[in-house]
Amino acid sequence: MTGLLKYTSASNISVYGGLKYQTMSAVASVPFIETYTGNAAKDGGLGYVVGVAYEKPEIALRVALTYNSKVKHNFTPVETTSFTLLPELFGVPITVDTPQSVNLEFQSGVAKDTLVFGSIRWVHWSNFKIAPKVYSTLTRGGALVSYAKDTITYSLGVGRKLNENWAVSASLGYEKPSGGFSANLGPTDGKKSLTLGAIYTRDNIKITGGVSYVKVGNAQTTLDGRTTAANFTGNKAIGVGIKVGYSF
């Protein structure tokens, strides 16, 4: 949940910022690692968002730079395993930081009723790790979820206004594979996507809908950090979203 305030100056430069509240919980079962299970109750944490933008409405130009802070969560996971010689590690608290990120977004009119838009998004995934003490010991330093490198995701698209009520858009997305092993509960490495969208506007109401097709990058997972445990290839996903907005 995020709340933002924005101030726009006479020179079309705006600054915005606010607080975000995030909750997180986890449940895991990995039967082939000493019949391991883990459960972390819901924890809430505060973060913040700050940004700056430049807008020129007469040509539909907008460039915005936004920073999202990391959010810290503290857990005391309940772990069980058939390996019973680790009593000192059961119930040990851990800290999980969801990653900070930076978004650069832009759009500009290029012809009547037509605009180009895109974004560059950096996420500090290399600092994100869920590694309960018992699981980490059983796997010799492994984590339930972790990422070897940060990610930079690019998108570029075009939008077209059809009439006073309808507009459509199409965009392409790309995230470069980072290589190396992926975590067992996050077996992806890079991606390519195609998104189609439509916007219906009437009076103060705007309804936005879209569908995305994502080709998920191939990945290999590991249990010991040295040998391959599983191969994930040929994966794909379809996502559908809708947003309803009211201006007043």
C-alpha positions as CSV (number, residue, x, y, z in Angstrom):
1,M,0.0,0.0,0.0
2,T,1.5,3.3,-1.1
3,G,0.4,6.9,-0.5
4,L,2.0,9.7,-2.6
5,L,1.9,13.5,-2.7
6,K,3.0,15.5,-5.7
7,Y,3.9,19.2,-6.2
8,T,4.1,20.7,-9.7
9,S,6.0,24.0,-10.3
10,A,5.2,26.6,-13.0
11,S,8.1,25.3,-15.0
12,N,6.4,21.9,-15.4
13,I,8.9,20.2,-13.1
14,S,7.2,18.1,-10.4
15,V,8.5,16.3,-7.3
16,Y,6.6,13.5,-5.5
17,G,7.1,11.2,-2.7
18,G,5.4,9.2,0.1
19,L,5.4,6.1,2.2
20,K,4.7,2.5,1.4
21,Y,3.6,-0.3,3.7
22,Q,4.4,-3.9,2.7
23,T,3.6,-7.2,4.2
24,M,5.4,-10.5,3.6
25,S,5.0,-14.1,4.7
26,A,6.5,-17.4,3.6
27,V,5.6,-21.1,3.5
28,A,8.0,-23.7,2.0
29,S,8.3,-27.4,1.6
30,V,11.3,-29.1,0.1
31,P,10.9,-32.8,0.6
32,F,14.2,-33.9,-1.1
33,I,16.3,-31.9,1.4
34,E,15.9,-33.8,4.6
35,T,12.1,-33.4,4.3
36,Y,12.4,-29.7,5.0
37,T,9.5,-27.4,5.8
38,G,9.5,-23.7,6.8
39,N,6.9,-21.3,7.9
40,A,7.3,-17.5,8.5
41,A,4.3,-15.6,9.9
42,K,3.3,-12.3,8.3
43,D,5.5,-9.3,9.0
44,G,4.9,-5.7,8.0
45,G,7.6,-3.1,7.1
46,L,7.7,0.6,6.0
47,G,9.6,2.1,3.0
48,Y,9.4,5.2,1.0
49,V,9.1,6.5,-2.6
50,V,10.6,9.7,-4.0
51,G,10.8,11.0,-7.6
52,V,11.0,13.9,-10.0
53,A,9.3,14.5,-13.4
54,Y,9.2,16.9,-16.3
55,E,6.0,17.3,-18.3
56,K,5.1,19.2,-21.4
57,P,1.4,18.5,-22.0
58,E,1.1,20.1,-25.4
59,I,3.3,17.3,-26.9
60,A,2.3,14.6,-24.4
61,L,5.9,14.6,-23.1
62,R,6.7,13.2,-19.7
63,V,9.9,12.0,-18.2
64,A,9.9,10.6,-14.6
65,L,12.7,9.2,-12.4
66,T,11.4,7.3,-9.3
67,Y,13.3,5.6,-6.5
68,N,11.7,2.9,-4.3
69,S,13.5,2.1,-1.1
70,K,14.1,-1.4,0.3
71,V,11.8,-2.7,3.0
72,K,13.1,-4.6,5.9
73,H,11.3,-7.6,7.4
74,N,12.2,-9.6,10.5
75,F,11.1,-13.2,10.8
76,T,11.5,-16.0,13.3
77,P,10.8,-19.0,11.0
78,V,9.4,-22.3,12.2
79,E,11.6,-24.9,10.5
80,T,11.2,-28.7,10.6
81,T,13.5,-31.4,9.1
82,S,14.1,-35.1,9.5
83,F,17.7,-34.2,10.3
84,T,17.6,-33.6,14.1
85,L,21.2,-32.7,14.9
86,L,20.8,-28.9,14.5
87,P,18.8,-27.9,17.7
88,E,20.7,-24.6,18.1
89,L,19.6,-23.4,14.7
90,F,15.8,-23.9,15.1
91,G,13.9,-20.7,15.8
92,V,16.8,-18.4,14.9
93,P,15.6,-14.9,13.7
94,I,16.5,-13.7,10.2
95,T,16.2,-10.4,8.3
96,V,14.9,-10.2,4.7
97,D,15.2,-6.9,2.7
98,T,13.0,-6.7,-0.3
99,P,15.0,-4.9,-3.0
100,Q,15.3,-1.2,-3.7
101,S,14.6,-0.1,-7.3
102,V,14.9,2.8,-9.7
103,N,12.5,3.5,-12.6
104,L,13.1,5.8,-15.5
105,E,9.9,6.3,-17.5
106,F,9.2,8.4,-20.6
107,Q,6.6,9.2,-23.2
108,S,6.3,11.7,-26.0
109,G,3.9,12.4,-28.8
110,V,5.4,11.7,-32.3
111,A,2.4,12.4,-34.5
112,K,-1.2,13.4,-34.1
113,D,-2.9,11.0,-31.6
114,T,0.3,8.8,-31.5
115,L,2.9,8.6,-28.8
116,V,6.0,6.5,-28.0
117,F,6.6,5.4,-24.4
118,G,9.1,3.2,-22.6
119,S,11.0,2.6,-19.3
120,I,14.2,1.3,-17.8
121,R,13.9,-0.4,-14.4
122,W,16.8,-1.4,-12.2
123,V,16.2,-3.7,-9.2
124,H,18.8,-4.5,-6.5
125,W,18.0,-8.3,-6.6
126,S,21.5,-9.3,-5.6
127,N,20.8,-8.0,-2.1
128,F,17.6,-10.1,-1.7
129,K,17.9,-13.4,0.0
130,I,15.5,-15.7,2.0
131,A,17.9,-18.0,3.9
132,P,16.5,-19.6,7.1
133,K,19.3,-20.9,9.3
134,V,18.4,-24.6,9.2
135,Y,17.8,-24.7,5.4
136,S,21.1,-22.8,4.8
137,T,23.0,-25.2,6.9
138,L,21.5,-28.3,5.2
139,T,22.4,-26.9,1.7
140,R,25.9,-25.6,2.7
141,G,25.0,-21.9,2.5
142,G,22.1,-22.1,0.1
143,A,19.0,-19.9,0.1
144,L,15.3,-20.7,-0.5
145,V,15.2,-17.6,-2.8
146,S,18.1,-15.5,-4.0
147,Y,19.5,-13.9,-7.2
148,A,23.1,-13.7,-8.3
149,K,22.9,-10.3,-10.0
150,D,20.8,-7.2,-10.2
151,T,18.4,-6.9,-13.1
152,I,17.8,-4.1,-15.7
153,T,14.5,-4.4,-17.5
154,Y,13.7,-2.4,-20.7
155,S,10.4,-1.7,-22.4
156,L,9.4,0.3,-25.5
157,G,6.0,0.8,-27.0
158,V,3.6,2.9,-29.0
159,G,0.1,4.1,-28.2
160,R,-2.6,5.3,-30.6
161,K,-5.8,7.2,-29.8
162,L,-8.6,5.9,-32.0
163,N,-11.4,8.3,-30.9
164,E,-12.5,10.3,-27.9
165,N,-13.2,7.2,-25.9
166,W,-10.7,4.5,-27.0
167,A,-6.9,4.2,-27.2
168,V,-4.7,1.1,-27.8
169,S,-1.1,0.3,-27.2
170,A,1.6,-2.3,-27.8
171,S,5.0,-2.7,-26.1
172,L,8.0,-5.0,-26.0
173,G,10.0,-5.9,-22.9
174,Y,13.5,-7.3,-22.4
175,E,15.5,-8.4,-19.4
176,K,19.0,-9.7,-20.1
177,P,19.9,-13.2,-18.6
178,S,22.5,-12.9,-15.8
179,G,23.9,-16.5,-16.1
180,G,24.9,-18.8,-13.2
181,F,22.5,-20.8,-11.0
182,S,19.1,-19.6,-10.0
183,A,17.4,-20.4,-6.6
184,N,15.1,-23.4,-6.5
185,L,12.0,-21.3,-5.7
186,G,12.9,-18.7,-8.4
187,P,14.1,-20.6,-11.4
188,T,14.1,-17.8,-14.0
189,D,16.9,-15.9,-15.8
190,G,15.9,-13.0,-18.1
191,K,12.8,-12.6,-20.1
192,K,11.2,-11.3,-23.3
193,S,7.6,-10.0,-23.3
194,L,4.8,-8.6,-25.6
195,T,2.0,-6.5,-24.0
196,L,-1.2,-5.4,-25.7
197,G,-3.4,-2.8,-24.0
198,A,-6.6,-0.8,-24.4
199,I,-7.9,2.3,-22.6
200,Y,-11.5,3.4,-22.4
201,T,-12.2,6.9,-21.2
202,R,-15.6,8.5,-20.5
203,D,-16.1,11.7,-18.4
204,N,-14.1,11.2,-15.2
205,I,-13.7,7.4,-15.6
206,K,-10.7,5.7,-17.2
207,I,-10.6,1.9,-17.6
208,T,-7.3,0.3,-18.6
209,G,-6.9,-3.4,-19.6
210,G,-4.1,-5.4,-21.0
211,V,-2.6,-8.9,-21.6
212,S,1.1,-9.8,-21.6
213,Y,2.8,-12.8,-23.1
214,V,6.2,-13.5,-21.4
215,K,8.9,-15.9,-22.6
216,V,10.8,-16.8,-19.4
217,G,14.5,-17.2,-19.7
218,N,16.0,-20.7,-19.2
219,A,17.6,-21.4,-15.8
220,Q,19.5,-24.0,-13.9
221,T,19.1,-24.6,-10.1
222,T,21.5,-26.1,-7.6
223,L,21.5,-27.5,-4.1
224,D,25.2,-27.3,-3.3
225,G,26.3,-24.3,-5.4
226,R,28.4,-26.5,-7.7
227,T,26.3,-29.0,-9.6
228,T,23.0,-28.6,-11.5
229,A,20.0,-29.9,-9.7
230,A,17.3,-29.1,-12.3
231,N,17.0,-27.5,-15.8
232,F,14.1,-25.1,-16.6
233,T,13.6,-24.5,-20.3
234,G,10.9,-23.4,-22.7
235,N,8.8,-21.7,-20.0
236,K,6.2,-19.0,-20.7
237,A,3.5,-17.1,-18.9
238,I,0.4,-15.0,-19.7
239,G,-0.7,-12.2,-17.5
240,V,-4.0,-10.2,-17.6
241,G,-4.7,-7.0,-15.8
242,I,-7.3,-4.3,-15.4
243,K,-7.3,-0.9,-13.7
244,V,-10.2,1.4,-13.0
245,G,-9.5,5.1,-12.3
246,Y,-11.7,8.0,-11.3
247,S,-10.6,11.6,-11.4
248,F,-12.1,14.3,-9.2
